[in-house]
Amino acid sequence: MYVAHPNSEEPYKDGLHLERYFTLPVLFDDGIGNTLYGAQRRYAARARVVDTGKLRATFAPRRNDDLDSLRSYVDVIENGPDSPVTIDRDSTDAIRLRARFEAGQSLLVQETWDPVWIASVDGEPLAVRKDVMGFMVVDPPPGDHTVRLEFAMPMENRVGWGLTALTLLAIGLLALRGRSGASAPS
């Protein structure tokens, strides 16, 4: 967790009670007010096997200080089933997650949900939904499974790449045309 202390050059300082972070381990401190604190987590991976019913019963915080909703959400994630998840990134757009699932359990992946994420388990497609904090959740069947998540390039990106290529081509043609026009004798 990043904290900008009063002497930090960071203009946005939202911490009112900075002392609450002082019990956490310091991961980085530049000596000029910028500190990274480590949070206590059950497992290091950014994915958890969670109880589906308990996760669905959580609520999004109504405001920044809605600690009841936040504690309920953290409890589901950090005190859930004893089933660690291993994560392998095949690329920036593909993730393989392995874990053991029981009936009524979901896989919560703490990466931002987007409608173009595609999930599959053992080659079979799975729905990807958004939890109350905006992270991805899938519901694999019971058993030991590998879940694959892939970020399919959105159509908007493909159109953007195409327009960029056309723009670069047009600029190149105009540059060549301007160069050939400038070298012609008068």
C-alpha positions in Angstrom: 0.0 0.0 0.0 1.4 3.4 -1.0 1.2 6.2 1.5 2.2 9.8 0.8 3.3 11.3 4.1 3.1 15.0 4.7 6.6 15.7 3.5 6.1 13.8 0.2 6.2 15.7 -3.1 3.0 13.8 -4.1 0.3 16.5 -4.2 -2.6 14.2 -3.4 -2.5 13.1 0.3 -5.6 11.3 1.4 -4.3 9.7 4.6 -5.9 11.1 7.8 -4.7 8.5 10.3 -1.3 7.5 9.0 -0.4 5.8 12.3 -2.6 2.9 11.3 0.0 1.8 8.7 3.0 2.0 11.1 2.5 -1.6 12.3 2.7 -3.0 8.7 6.1 -4.0 7.3 7.8 -1.3 5.3 8.6 -2.6 1.8 10.1 0.7 0.5 10.9 4.1 2.0 12.6 6.7 0.0 13.2 8.9 3.0 11.3 11.9 1.5 7.8 10.8 2.5 6.9 8.1 0.0 6.4 4.7 1.6 5.2 1.3 0.5 3.7 -0.9 3.3 3.0 -4.6 3.0 -0.4 -5.9 3.8 -0.9 -9.2 5.7 -2.3 -11.7 3.3 -3.2 -15.4 3.7 -1.6 -16.4 0.3 0.7 -14.3 -1.8 -1.2 -15.0 -5.1 -3.8 -12.5 -6.3 -6.4 -15.2 -6.7 -8.5 -17.0 -4.1 -10.8 -19.9 -3.9 -13.8 -18.4 -2.1 -17.2 -19.5 -0.9 -19.6 -18.5 -3.7 -22.6 -17.7 -1.4 -20.5 -15.6 1.0 -18.9 -13.7 -1.9 -22.4 -13.0 -3.4 -23.6 -11.8 0.0 -20.9 -9.0 0.2 -21.8 -5.4 -0.7 -19.7 -2.7 -2.4 -18.6 0.0 0.1 -20.9 2.9 0.0 -18.1 5.4 0.7 -14.4 5.3 1.4 -14.8 4.7 5.2 -17.4 1.9 4.9 -15.4 -0.5 7.0 -18.2 -2.9 7.6 -18.6 -3.7 3.9 -14.8 -3.8 3.4 -14.2 -6.1 6.4 -16.9 -8.5 5.2 -15.3 -8.6 1.7 -11.8 -9.1 3.1 -13.1 -11.9 5.4 -14.5 -13.8 2.4 -11.1 -13.6 0.7 -8.6 -14.0 3.5 -10.6 -16.5 5.6 -12.1 -18.7 2.9 -11.4 -22.3 1.9 -8.0 -23.7 2.5 -7.2 -24.1 -1.2 -4.2 -22.0 -2.5 -4.1 -21.0 -6.1 -1.0 -21.1 -8.3 -0.8 -18.5 -11.1 1.2 -18.7 -14.3 1.1 -15.8 -16.8 1.5 -17.1 -20.3 1.6 -13.5 -21.6 0.3 -10.1 -20.5 -3.1 -11.2 -21.8 -3.3 -14.8 -20.6 -3.3 -16.3 -17.2 -3.4 -20.0 -16.0 -4.7 -20.6 -12.5 -4.6 -24.0 -10.8 -6.5 -25.0 -7.6 -8.9 -27.5 -6.1 -12.5 -26.6 -6.0 -15.4 -28.0 -4.0 -19.1 -27.5 -4.8 -20.2 -24.0 -4.0 -16.8 -22.5 -4.5 -15.6 -19.8 -7.0 -12.3 -18.5 -8.2 -11.8 -14.8 -7.5 -9.0 -13.2 -9.5 -7.9 -9.8 -8.2 -7.5 -8.3 -11.6 -9.9 -5.7 -13.0 -12.9 -7.3 -14.7 -13.5 -6.4 -18.4 -16.2 -7.8 -20.6 -13.6 -9.1 -23.1 -12.0 -11.6 -20.6 -12.7 -15.1 -21.7 -12.4 -18.1 -19.2 -12.2 -21.8 -19.8 -11.6 -24.8 -17.6 -10.2 -27.9 -19.2 -11.2 -26.4 -22.6 -14.8 -25.7 -21.6 -15.9 -22.1 -21.6 -16.8 -20.4 -18.3 -18.7 -17.2 -17.6 -16.6 -14.4 -16.1 -18.5 -12.0 -13.8 -17.6 -9.0 -11.8 -17.6 -9.0 -8.0 -18.6 -6.0 -5.8 -15.0 -4.6 -6.0 -14.7 -4.9 -9.8 -12.6 -8.1 -9.8 -13.1 -11.2 -11.9 -15.0 -14.3 -10.6 -15.5 -17.7 -12.4 -17.3 -20.8 -11.2 -15.4 -23.9 -12.1 -16.8 -27.4 -11.4 -15.6 -29.3 -8.3 -12.2 -31.0 -8.6 -8.6 -30.1 -9.4 -8.7 -27.8 -12.4 -6.7 -25.3 -14.5 -8.6 -22.2 -15.3 -7.4 -20.2 -18.3 -8.2 -16.5 -18.6 -7.5 -14.7 -21.8 -8.0 -11.0 -22.6 -9.2 -11.0 -26.2 -8.3 -7.8 -27.9 -11.4 -5.6 -28.1 -12.7 -4.5 -31.5 -12.0 -0.8 -30.4 -8.3 -1.7 -30.1 -8.3 -3.4 -33.5 -10.0 -0.4 -35.2 -7.5 1.9 -33.4 -4.5 -0.1 -34.7 -6.0 0.0 -38.2 -6.5 3.8 -38.0 -3.0 4.3 -36.7 -1.6 2.2 -39.6 -3.6 4.2 -42.1 -2.5 7.5 -40.5 1.2 6.5 -40.6 0.8 5.4 -44.2 -0.8 8.7 -45.1 2.0 10.7 -43.3 4.6 8.6 -45.1 3.0 9.3 -48.5 2.7 13.0 -47.8 6.3 13.1 -46.7 7.4 11.4 -49.9 5.2 13.6 -52.0 6.5 16.7 -50.3 10.1 15.5 -50.7 9.6 14.8 -54.4 7.9 18.1 -55.0 10.7 20.0 -53.2 13.4 18.4 -55.4 11.7 19.0 -58.8 13.5 21.8 -60.8 11.6 25.0 -61.4 
